[in-house]
């Protein structure tokens, strides 16, 4: 064991012989310890470390190679730790990412433009009011099923059953978004419902002859629009005109009626959401 002077510092080094080649190797004692300099370690500490290095070398293991493996293992562990921390996205940060992609206007593969009528403002308002105050700063991975159901329970306790249902739907969508991108390992709400009969009940709508007739569409055009088969074979033989122009006019009139119904329903929903 020797003392080596470099600049103003003194370090202890050990000379060992490589059993395989017989070459001499110099090993610094305590190379990764900031308190391992000559003045910080006792002679007893140095002798104990020298014995460890000598034993390692005698066993056919190069202490320098072992140290390099230890350094690489520590680097890998630190990299994994940092990656895990980066994946621990908060609920608020996840919402912003989800909103920027799924709530923003976008084009489908066939070129259609999808956009929520309020561009997600009502969803954001509900999260600001009901989710962020309780869970906004929580890591999504740490949020439990019970934490999320408590949000719906709070809305139901206020008598806001539709609000609870809409909130549940939005949370499910957001967590499925996170699951698809490996932000979370599971979606705690995949099998959840918000409780008793919260979901709105929609009436089935069937395009009937009476409904078309109420729009002023003639019977023969209605048959073509609804793809009815004319019972009389002779009549089917002689009728060649599919009345394409009249069909287009009938469907245009139907579209205007449906647009009005959708607009009315949306305004009602918006008022209900704001009231919540």
C-alpha positions in Angstrom: 0.0 0.0 0.0 1.3 3.4 -1.0 0.6 7.1 -0.7 0.3 9.0 -4.0 0.4 12.8 -4.2 -1.4 14.6 -6.9 -1.5 18.4 -6.6 -2.4 19.2 -3.1 -4.2 15.9 -2.3 -2.9 12.6 -1.1 -4.6 9.3 -1.9 -3.8 5.7 -0.9 -3.2 3.2 -3.7 -2.6 -0.5 -3.7 -0.3 -2.5 -6.0 -1.6 -5.9 -7.0 -0.4 -8.5 -9.4 -2.6 -9.9 -12.1 -2.5 -13.8 -11.5 -3.1 -14.5 -15.2 -0.6 -12.1 -16.8 1.7 -11.3 -13.9 1.4 -7.6 -14.7 1.3 -5.0 -11.9 -1.9 -3.1 -11.4 -2.4 0.0 -9.3 -5.7 0.4 -7.5 -6.9 3.5 -5.7 -8.5 2.9 -2.4 -12.0 4.4 -1.9 -12.2 5.8 -5.5 -15.9 6.7 -5.3 -16.0 7.9 -1.7 -15.7 11.7 -1.4 -14.3 11.2 2.1 -11.8 8.6 1.0 -8.7 10.9 0.8 -5.7 10.4 3.0 -6.8 12.8 5.7 -10.4 11.5 5.9 -9.7 7.7 6.3 -7.7 6.0 9.1 -4.9 3.6 8.5 -7.2 0.8 9.8 -9.8 1.7 7.2 -7.2 1.7 4.5 -5.8 -1.7 5.5 -9.4 -3.2 5.6 -10.1 -1.9 2.1 -6.7 -3.1 0.8 -7.5 -6.6 2.2 -10.8 -6.6 0.3 -9.2 -5.6 -2.9 -6.5 -8.2 -2.5 -9.1 -10.9 -1.8 -11.1 -9.9 -4.8 -8.0 -10.0 -7.1 -6.9 -13.3 -5.6 -10.3 -14.8 -6.5 -9.7 -14.0 -10.2 -11.9 -10.9 -10.3 -10.4 -7.6 -11.4 -11.5 -5.0 -8.9 -11.4 -2.3 -11.6 -13.7 -4.2 -13.8 -16.0 -4.9 -10.8 -16.0 -1.2 -10.1 -17.0 -0.4 -13.7 -19.9 -2.9 -13.5 -21.0 -1.3 -10.2 -20.9 2.2 -11.7 -22.9 1.0 -14.8 -25.5 -0.7 -12.5 -25.9 2.5 -10.5 -26.3 4.5 -13.7 -28.9 2.1 -15.0 -30.8 2.2 -11.7 -30.7 6.0 -11.6 -32.0 6.2 -15.2 -34.8 3.8 -14.4 -35.7 5.9 -11.3 -35.8 9.1 -13.3 -37.9 7.4 -16.1 -40.3 6.2 -13.4 -40.6 9.7 -12.0 -41.2 11.1 -15.5 -44.0 8.6 -16.0 -45.7 9.7 -12.7 -48.0 12.2 -14.4 -50.4 14.2 -12.2 -54.1 14.1 -12.8 -54.1 17.7 -13.9 -51.2 17.2 -16.4 -52.9 14.1 -17.8 -56.2 16.1 -18.3 -54.3 18.8 -20.2 -52.7 16.2 -22.5 -56.0 14.4 -23.0 -57.8 17.6 -23.7 -55.2 18.8 -26.2 -55.7 15.6 -28.2 -59.2 14.2 -27.7 -61.2 17.3 -26.8 -59.6 19.5 -29.5 -61.0 19.6 -33.1 -59.4 16.8 -35.2 -59.9 15.0 -38.5 -60.8 11.4 -38.8 -59.1 9.0 -41.3 -61.9 9.6 -43.8 -61.5 13.4 -43.5 -64.4 14.2 -41.3 -63.8 16.9 -38.6 -64.7 15.9 -35.1 -65.2 18.6 -32.5 -67.2 19.0 -29.3 -69.7 21.8 -29.7 -68.3 23.7 -26.7 -64.7 22.5 -27.5 -64.5 20.8 -24.1 -65.2 23.8 -22.0 -68.0 22.1 -20.0 -65.7 19.1 -19.3 -62.9 21.4 -18.2 -65.3 23.3 -15.9 -66.4 20.1 -14.2 -62.8 18.9 -13.7 -61.8 22.3 -12.3 -64.7 22.2 -9.9 -64.9 18.5 -8.8 -61.7 16.7 -9.7 -58.7 19.1 -9.4 -59.3 20.3 -5.9 -59.2 16.8 -4.6 -56.9 14.9 -7.0 -55.3 17.4 -9.3 -51.8 17.1 -7.9 -52.0 13.3 -7.3 -49.9 11.0 -9.6 -52.5 9.2 -11.8 -50.9 5.9 -11.0 -51.6 6.4 -7.3 -55.3 7.3 -7.7 -57.5 4.5 -6.5 -61.0 3.5 -7.7 -62.4 4.7 -4.4 -60.9 8.1 -4.9 -62.7 8.5 -8.2 -66.0 7.1 -7.1 -66.0 9.6 -4.2 -66.2 12.3 -6.8 -69.4 10.8 -8.3 -70.8 10.2 -4.8 -70.3 13.9 -4.0 -72.2 14.9 -7.1 -75.0 12.4 -6.4 -75.3 13.7 -2.8 -76.1 17.1 -4.3 -78.8 15.6 -6.4 -76.7 16.1 -9.6 -77.2 12.6 -11.0 -76.5 13.6 -14.6 -73.4 15.4 -13.6 -72.2 12.2 -11.9 -72.8 10.2 -15.0 -71.1 12.7 -17.4 -68.1 13.0 -15.0 -67.8 9.2 -14.9 -67.8 9.0 -18.6 -65.1 11.7 -19.0 -62.9 10.1 -16.4 -63.2 6.7 -18.0 -62.2 8.2 -21.4 -59.2 10.1 -19.9 -58.0 7.0 -18.1 -58.3 4.8 -21.2 -56.3 7.5 -23.0 -53.6 7.1 -20.3 -53.7 3.3 -20.4 -53.2 3.3 -24.2 -50.0 5.4 -23.7 -48.6 3.4 -20.8 -49.0 6.4 -18.4 -50.9 4.0 -16.1 -50.8 0.2 -15.8 -54.6 -0.1 -15.3 -57.8 1.8 -15.5 -59.5 1.7 -12.1 -62.9 2.7 -13.6 -63.1 0.1 -16.4 -65.9 -1.8 -14.7 -67.5 1.1 -12.8 -71.0 2.6 -13.1 -72.0 5.8 -11.3 -74.9 4.2 -9.5 -78.6 3.9 -9.8 -80.3 4.9 -13.0 -78.1 7.9 -13.7 -77.7 7.4 -17.4 -80.3 9.3 -19.5 -82.9 7.3 -21.2 -83.1 8.0 -24.9 -86.2 7.1 -27.0 -85.6 5.0 -30.0 -86.1 6.9 -33.2 -87.4 5.1 -36.3 -87.8 6.9 -39.7 -91.4 6.2 -40.4 -93.7 6.9 -43.4 -95.8 9.2 -41.2 -92.7 11.3 -40.2 -91.7 11.7 -43.9 -95.2 12.5 -44.9 -95.3 15.2 -42.3 -92.4 16.9 -44.1 -94.5 17.0 -47.3 -92.8 14.1 -49.1 -95.0 12.2 -51.5 -95.7 8.5 -51.1 -93.7 7.3 -54.0 -90.6 9.3 -53.0 -91.0 7.9 -49.4 -90.9 4.4 -50.8 -87.7 5.2 -52.5 -86.2 6.9 -49.4 -87.1 4.0 -47.2 -86.1 1.4 -49.8 -89.5 -0.2 -49.8 -90.2 -3.0 -52.2 -93.2 -2.4 -54.3 -95.6 -5.3 -54.0 -96.9 -5.2 -57.5 -94.5 -6.9 -59.9 -96.0 -5.2 -62.9 -95.6 -1.8 -61.2 -92.0 -2.6 -60.3 -91.4 -3.5 -63.9 -92.5 -0.2 -65.3 -91.2 2.1 -62.6 -87.7 3.0 -63.6 -87.4 6.5 -62.2 -85.8 6.4 -58.7 -86.6 10.1 -58.2 -83.1 10.9 -57.1 -83.6 14.6 -57.0 -86.8 14.3 -55.0 -85.0 11.9 -52.6 -82.2 14.4 -52.1 -84.7 17.1 -51.3 -86.6 14.9 -48.9 -83.4 14.1 -47.0 -82.3 17.7 -47.0 -85.6 18.6 -45.3 -85.2 15.7 -42.8 -81.6 16.9 -42.1 -82.8 20.4 -41.2 -85.4 19.0 -38.8 -82.8 16.8 -37.1 -80.3 19.7 -36.8 -83.0 21.6 -35.0 -83.6 18.7 -32.6 -79.9 18.2 -31.9 -79.4 22.0 -31.3 -82.3 22.0 -28.8 -81.0 19.0 -27.0 -77.5 20.4 -26.8 -78.8 23.8 -25.4 -80.7 21.9 -22.8 -77.6 19.8 -21.8 -75.5 22.9 -21.7 -77.9 24.7 -19.4 -78.0 21.6 -17.2 -74.2 21.4 -17.0 -73.8 25.0 -16.1 -76.4 24.6 -13.4 -74.4 21.8 -11.9 
